[in-house]
Amino acid sequence: MTSIIIDVDNIHMRVIFLTDEITLLLFFIIWPLIQVGGALIALYLPDKFYSNQKFPFKTYKFERNGHIYQTLFRVKKWKHLLPDGASVWKKRGYQKKNINSFEVDNLKKFIIESCRAEMAHIIPILFFWVFFLITTPLITWIMLGYSLIVNLPCMIVQRYNRPRVESLLTSKTN
């Protein structure tokens, strides 16, 4: 019987071989570019792209209208600590920390902007793979971990808040 042994340490897509110091410096350059790039892409996608009724933005049954995030992560205790990226984008940004108006149009805008904020944090997670080009698989997986740690809390807050605002909007329009 023949067995195949795969040396996982030698399987990678790395195409650029740099010194550790240069690679580390690139990490500090690439991550901000990915984060800002993701935010810009999300910012410039048209509002019609952000439907809270479709994947990935719709609320699923297991989320229990966002309550699962309070149960699992106690989101109310820490969500106020997260920055609101709208302040960075001045003219195009939409503040989501507090709802300033409970008018129907503003609630609809809040829902769209919470989808936009979620997308701004999905994109960087999807681009972690670029690190496969410049480093080992182990470090790339660590970079994925970093991306999740940085982006998931922001996504969780959007997924917690959006169903609550949707309920408020439904009550105002019925």
C-alpha positions as CSV (number, residue, x, y, z in Angstrom):
1,M,0.0,0.0,0.0
2,T,1.3,3.4,-1.0
3,S,0.9,6.4,1.2
4,I,1.2,10.0,0.2
5,I,2.8,12.4,2.6
6,I,2.1,16.1,2.0
7,D,4.5,18.5,3.6
8,V,2.1,21.3,4.5
9,D,5.0,23.6,5.5
10,N,6.3,23.7,1.9
11,I,2.9,24.3,0.2
12,H,2.2,28.0,-0.2
13,M,1.6,30.6,-2.8
14,R,4.4,32.8,-1.6
15,V,5.9,34.5,-4.7
16,I,7.8,37.4,-3.0
17,F,10.6,36.6,-0.7
18,L,11.7,39.5,1.5
19,T,13.6,39.9,4.7
20,D,11.6,39.6,7.9
21,E,12.0,43.3,8.6
22,I,10.7,44.4,5.2
23,T,7.8,41.9,5.4
24,L,6.9,43.2,8.8
25,L,7.0,46.8,7.4
26,L,4.7,45.7,4.5
27,F,2.2,44.4,7.1
28,F,2.0,47.8,8.6
29,I,1.5,49.3,5.1
30,I,-0.8,46.7,3.6
31,W,-3.3,46.5,6.4
32,P,-4.2,50.2,6.4
33,L,-4.5,50.1,2.6
34,I,-6.8,47.1,2.8
35,Q,-8.9,48.7,5.6
36,V,-9.2,52.1,3.9
37,G,-9.7,50.5,0.5
38,G,-12.5,48.4,1.8
39,A,-14.2,51.4,3.4
40,L,-13.8,53.4,0.1
41,I,-15.3,50.6,-1.9
42,A,-18.2,50.3,0.5
43,L,-18.6,54.1,0.6
44,Y,-18.9,54.4,-3.2
45,L,-21.2,51.4,-3.9
46,P,-24.7,52.8,-4.6
47,D,-27.3,52.6,-1.9
48,K,-29.3,50.1,-4.0
49,F,-26.5,47.5,-3.4
50,Y,-27.3,47.5,0.3
51,S,-30.5,45.6,0.7
52,N,-31.2,44.4,4.2
53,Q,-33.4,41.8,2.7
54,K,-30.6,40.0,0.9
55,F,-27.4,38.2,1.7
56,P,-25.2,39.1,3.5
57,F,-27.1,41.8,5.2
58,K,-30.5,40.2,6.0
59,T,-31.2,39.1,9.5
60,Y,-31.3,35.4,9.9
61,K,-33.6,33.4,12.3
62,F,-30.6,32.2,14.4
63,E,-29.7,35.9,15.1
64,R,-33.0,36.3,16.9
65,N,-33.4,39.9,15.7
66,G,-29.9,40.7,16.8
67,H,-30.4,39.4,20.4
68,I,-27.9,36.6,19.9
69,Y,-25.1,39.2,19.8
70,Q,-26.1,40.5,23.2
71,T,-26.4,36.9,24.6
72,L,-23.0,35.7,23.2
73,F,-20.9,38.9,23.2
74,R,-22.6,41.3,25.6
75,V,-22.5,43.9,22.8
76,K,-24.2,46.6,24.8
77,K,-21.3,46.7,27.2
78,W,-18.6,47.5,24.6
79,K,-20.2,48.8,21.4
80,H,-19.9,52.4,22.5
81,L,-16.1,52.0,22.5
82,L,-15.9,51.4,18.8
83,P,-15.2,54.3,16.5
84,D,-17.7,55.5,14.0
85,G,-16.0,55.6,10.7
86,A,-18.4,58.3,9.4
87,S,-16.3,60.9,11.2
88,V,-13.4,60.0,8.9
89,W,-15.4,60.5,5.7
90,K,-16.8,63.9,6.7
91,K,-19.1,64.7,3.7
92,R,-20.0,61.2,2.7
93,G,-20.1,59.6,6.1
94,Y,-23.3,58.9,8.1
95,Q,-23.1,58.9,11.9
96,K,-24.4,55.6,13.3
97,K,-23.5,56.0,17.0
98,N,-26.8,57.6,17.8
99,I,-30.0,58.0,15.8
100,N,-30.6,61.7,15.7
101,S,-34.0,61.5,14.0
102,F,-36.7,58.8,14.2
103,E,-38.3,59.9,10.9
104,V,-39.0,57.1,8.5
105,D,-36.5,58.4,5.9
106,N,-33.7,58.6,8.5
107,L,-34.4,55.1,9.8
108,K,-34.2,53.8,6.2
109,K,-31.0,55.6,5.7
110,F,-29.6,54.2,9.0
111,I,-30.4,50.7,7.7
112,I,-28.6,51.3,4.4
113,E,-25.6,52.8,6.2
114,S,-25.4,49.9,8.7
115,C,-25.2,47.6,5.7
116,R,-22.5,49.8,4.2
117,A,-20.6,49.7,7.5
118,E,-20.8,46.0,7.6
119,M,-19.5,45.7,4.0
120,A,-16.6,48.0,4.9
121,H,-15.6,45.4,7.4
122,I,-16.3,42.3,5.3
123,I,-14.0,43.4,2.5
124,P,-10.8,43.5,4.5
125,I,-11.5,40.0,5.8
126,L,-11.9,38.8,2.3
127,F,-8.5,40.2,1.3
128,F,-6.3,38.6,4.0
129,W,-5.1,36.2,1.3
130,V,-2.7,38.8,-0.1
131,F,-0.4,37.9,2.7
132,F,0.1,34.4,1.1
133,L,2.1,36.2,-1.5
134,I,4.7,37.6,0.9
135,T,4.8,35.3,3.9
136,T,4.4,31.8,5.1
137,P,1.0,30.1,5.5
138,L,1.2,30.2,9.3
139,I,1.7,34.0,9.3
140,T,-1.0,34.4,6.7
141,W,-3.5,32.6,9.0
142,I,-2.3,34.8,11.8
143,M,-3.2,37.8,9.6
144,L,-6.6,36.3,9.1
145,G,-7.0,36.1,12.8
146,Y,-5.9,39.8,13.1
147,S,-8.4,40.8,10.5
148,L,-11.2,38.9,12.3
149,I,-10.3,40.5,15.6
150,V,-10.3,44.0,14.1
151,N,-13.4,43.7,11.9
152,L,-15.8,41.3,13.5
153,P,-16.7,43.5,16.5
154,C,-17.8,46.2,14.1
155,M,-19.8,43.8,12.1
156,I,-21.4,42.4,15.2
157,V,-22.6,45.8,16.3
158,Q,-24.2,46.4,12.8
159,R,-25.9,43.0,13.0
160,Y,-27.1,43.8,16.5
161,N,-28.4,47.3,15.8
162,R,-29.9,46.8,12.3
163,P,-32.8,44.5,13.3
164,R,-33.7,46.8,16.1
165,V,-33.9,49.8,13.7
166,E,-35.8,47.6,11.2
167,S,-38.4,46.8,14.0
168,L,-38.7,50.5,14.8
169,L,-39.2,51.3,11.1
170,T,-41.8,48.6,10.8
171,S,-43.7,50.0,13.8
172,K,-43.7,53.5,12.3
173,T,-44.9,52.4,8.8
174,N,-47.7,50.1,9.9
